[in-house]
Amino acid sequence: MSELEVEKQTYYGNCHCGAFKYSVKLAPINKASRCNCSICTKKGYLFAVPEKPSDFKVEAGEGVLKTYSFGNGIAEHKFCPTCGSGILVEAAKYNILVININTLKHGSFDIDNLEISTTDRVNVDPIYEPFTLSPSDTPEIPEGQKLYTGSCHCQAIKYTLTYPEIKEVRTCNCSFCSRNADMWIYPPIASVDMLDTEKNLTNYLFHPKRAYHGFCSVCGVDVVNRVDLHPTFKAPVRPINVRTIDGLKLDGLDIDKADGWSMESGPYKAYDI
């Protein structure tokens, strides 16, 4: 091995529900990349690129993942249809495969000290256009609040939100939110109108079973946290993943970091190897 070569390590990962499990050989993870295109921003991907696609191995769940593509269809986004975890993006035509390292086992890398670069593709065709809100769906805006619109990527899930100017959001390092890089606000239920698109949500419930995480069954984007659906634990809020809000600049937001990992009652063991 030459001085410039770095010995690869084997990392293990999985979707949240554990239906899909994989291993991947990578150089020690001290840097990663983001993409600011429409789908990557909504999904919160954090990428590492294996030296070759064969360095990625399916350990369990071959054929389980669902595929979403758009535009020219070259890039295929693979996610679990049960829990919504976005695992990888593949462009088989160019022999390219990139891994969302948010889905690696907890502790696989130090995210707080990770060197992260951004690939600028926000203006690459096809340019993403938010949905057009009809006058009949436009709510009254209470004094001191703003009107926001948002959606999953394919726009099967759409909503309006009346809320004060968004300056601070909460992130969470729990086993679920960390996989999607979710960024939450907590508006009252009455402030959110799902515009009759709830039927397109897949609601995923997991331990401690307090919230149904609602993601799009078509594109896999995590949109809303349905804490109000639980039969015993109910809260009068409709948490929204702000990654799905149209035109919101994420970089300038203040971040409140919640330690959901330590709050989970019992260890997360979807992938013990």
C-alpha positions in Angstrom: 0.0 0.0 0.0 1.5 3.4 -1.0 1.8 6.3 1.3 -1.2 8.0 -0.4 -3.5 5.0 0.0 -5.7 4.7 3.0 -6.8 1.3 4.3 -10.6 1.0 4.0 -12.8 0.1 7.0 -16.0 -1.8 6.9 -19.0 0.1 8.2 -22.5 -1.3 8.8 -25.8 0.5 8.3 -29.5 0.0 8.0 -32.9 1.6 7.5 -34.6 2.4 10.8 -36.9 -0.5 10.9 -34.1 -2.9 10.1 -35.7 -4.4 7.0 -32.7 -3.4 4.9 -29.1 -3.9 6.2 -25.8 -3.2 4.5 -22.1 -3.0 4.8 -19.8 -0.7 2.9 -16.0 -0.3 2.7 -14.9 3.3 3.0 -11.8 5.2 4.0 -12.1 6.3 7.7 -14.9 8.8 7.7 -13.6 12.3 8.6 -15.3 14.1 5.7 -18.5 13.9 3.8 -20.5 16.0 1.3 -24.0 17.4 1.0 -25.9 18.5 -2.2 -28.2 21.5 -2.1 -30.5 20.3 -4.9 -34.2 20.0 -4.1 -34.3 16.3 -3.3 -31.1 16.1 -1.3 -32.0 19.1 0.8 -35.5 17.7 1.6 -34.0 14.3 2.5 -31.0 15.6 4.5 -28.5 13.3 2.8 -24.9 13.3 4.0 -22.9 11.4 1.4 -19.8 9.3 1.3 -18.7 7.7 -2.0 -17.3 4.1 -2.0 -14.2 3.7 -4.3 -16.3 1.3 -6.4 -20.0 0.1 -6.2 -18.8 -3.4 -5.3 -17.6 -2.0 -1.9 -21.3 -1.8 -1.0 -22.9 -5.1 0.1 -26.5 -5.9 0.9 -26.5 -7.9 4.1 -30.3 -8.3 4.5 -33.4 -7.1 2.6 -32.3 -7.6 -1.0 -35.1 -6.0 -3.2 -36.8 -4.3 -0.2 -35.9 -0.7 -1.1 -38.2 1.5 -3.1 -36.9 3.7 -5.9 -37.7 7.4 -6.6 -36.3 9.3 -9.6 -37.2 12.5 -11.4 -35.9 14.7 -14.2 -33.9 12.7 -16.6 -34.3 9.6 -14.3 -30.6 8.8 -14.2 -30.2 9.1 -10.4 -32.3 6.6 -8.4 -33.0 7.4 -4.8 -33.4 4.3 -2.7 -35.5 4.3 0.5 -37.2 1.9 2.8 -41.0 1.8 2.1 -41.7 0.9 5.7 -39.8 3.6 7.7 -38.7 6.0 4.9 -34.9 5.9 5.6 -33.0 7.1 2.5 -30.1 4.7 2.1 -28.3 5.5 -1.2 -28.4 7.2 -4.6 -27.4 5.2 -7.6 -26.6 6.2 -11.2 -26.0 2.8 -12.7 -25.5 4.3 -16.2 -22.3 5.9 -14.9 -21.4 3.2 -12.4 -21.9 5.6 -9.5 -23.2 4.8 -6.0 -23.2 7.1 -3.0 -24.2 6.2 0.5 -26.2 8.3 3.0 -23.9 7.9 6.0 -26.7 9.1 8.3 -27.9 5.5 8.1 -24.7 4.0 9.4 -24.7 2.5 12.9 -24.7 5.1 15.7 -21.2 6.2 16.5 -19.7 5.2 13.2 -18.3 8.8 12.8 -18.1 12.0 14.7 -20.6 14.3 13.0 -19.7 17.3 15.2 -16.1 17.2 13.8 -16.8 16.0 10.3 -15.5 18.1 7.4 -18.5 18.7 5.2 -18.4 20.2 1.7 -21.4 21.2 -0.4 -22.0 20.4 -4.0 -24.0 23.3 -5.6 -26.7 21.9 -7.8 -29.7 24.0 -6.8 -29.8 25.7 -10.2 -29.2 22.6 -12.3 -32.0 21.6 -14.7 -34.7 20.6 -14.1 -35.2 23.6 -11.7 -37.5 22.6 -8.9 -40.7 24.6 -8.7 -42.9 24.7 -5.5 -46.5 23.9 -6.0 -48.9 26.8 -6.7 -51.3 27.6 -3.9 -54.9 28.2 -5.0 -56.9 31.1 -3.6 -59.4 28.7 -2.1 -56.6 26.9 -0.1 -55.0 30.2 1.1 -55.6 30.6 4.8 -56.1 33.8 6.8 -52.8 34.9 8.2 -53.0 35.9 11.9 -51.3 39.1 13.0 -47.6 38.6 13.6 -47.4 35.4 11.6 -46.3 34.4 8.0 -47.7 32.0 5.5 -45.4 29.2 4.6 -46.0 26.4 2.0 -44.2 23.1 1.8 -44.3 19.6 0.4 -42.4 16.4 -0.1 -40.4 16.3 -3.3 -42.9 14.8 -5.6 -45.6 17.0 -4.1 -48.0 14.1 -3.2 -47.8 15.7 0.3 -48.5 19.4 0.5 -49.4 21.8 3.3 -49.8 25.4 4.3 -48.5 26.7 7.6 -49.2 30.0 9.4 -46.5 30.6 11.9 -44.2 33.3 13.3 -41.0 33.9 11.3 -38.9 30.7 11.6 -35.6 31.5 13.3 -34.9 28.4 15.4 -35.5 24.7 14.8 -34.8 21.6 16.7 -32.6 18.7 15.5 -32.5 15.4 17.3 -29.9 12.6 17.4 -32.4 9.8 18.1 -32.2 6.7 15.9 -34.9 8.0 13.6 -34.5 11.7 13.2 -30.7 11.4 12.7 -31.2 9.2 9.7 -33.3 11.9 8.0 -31.4 14.9 9.4 -34.8 16.1 10.4 -35.2 19.8 11.5 -38.4 20.4 13.5 -40.7 23.2 14.5 -43.8 22.6 16.6 -46.8 24.6 15.4 -50.3 24.1 16.8 -52.4 21.6 14.8 -54.8 24.3 13.6 -51.9 26.2 12.0 -51.2 23.3 9.6 -53.4 22.4 6.7 -52.3 19.3 4.9 -54.6 20.2 1.9 -56.2 16.8 1.8 -52.9 14.9 1.1 -52.7 12.9 4.3 -53.8 9.8 2.4 -50.4 9.8 0.7 -48.5 9.6 4.0 -47.0 6.4 5.3 -47.1 6.7 9.1 -44.3 4.9 10.8 -44.5 4.2 14.5 -41.6 2.9 16.6 -40.5 2.6 20.2 -41.3 4.5 22.4 -44.4 4.7 20.2 -45.3 8.3 20.9 -45.3 9.7 17.4 -46.3 8.6 13.9 -43.6 9.9 11.6 -45.3 10.7 8.3 -43.3 10.4 5.1 -44.3 10.3 1.5 -44.9 6.9 0.1 -43.7 8.0 -3.3 -40.5 9.9 -2.7 -39.7 9.0 0.9 -39.4 12.5 2.2 -40.1 12.8 6.0 -42.7 15.6 6.3 -44.7 15.6 9.5 -44.7 14.1 13.0 -48.3 13.0 13.9 -48.0 13.0 17.7 -51.8 13.6 17.8 -52.6 10.2 16.4 -51.3 8.1 19.3 -54.2 6.8 21.4 -52.7 7.8 24.8 -49.8 10.2 24.2 -51.3 13.2 22.5 -50.0 16.7 22.0 -51.8 19.6 20.4 -49.0 20.2 17.9 -48.3 19.2 14.4 -44.4 19.0 14.1 -43.2 19.9 10.7 -39.8 19.0 9.2 -38.7 22.5 7.9 -36.5 20.9 5.2 -39.8 20.6 3.4 -40.8 24.3 3.6 -40.5 26.1 0.3 -37.8 28.7 0.1 -36.7 28.5 3.7 -32.9 29.2 4.1 -31.7 26.5 6.4 -28.1 27.7 6.9 -29.1 30.8 8.8 -31.4 29.1 11.4 -30.5 28.7 15.0 -30.3 25.0 16.0 -31.5 23.6 19.3 -29.9 20.1 19.6 -32.0 17.6 21.4 -30.3 14.5 22.7 -33.0 12.0 21.7 -30.5 9.2 21.6 -30.1 9.2 25.4 -33.9 9.6 25.9 -34.8 6.4 24.0 -36.0 3.9 26.6 -33.8 1.0 25.7 -31.0 0.6 23.3 -31.6 0.8 19.5 -30.6 -2.6 18.2 -32.0 -2.8 14.6 -28.5 -3.8 13.5 -26.4 -5.9 15.9 -23.4 -7.4 14.2 
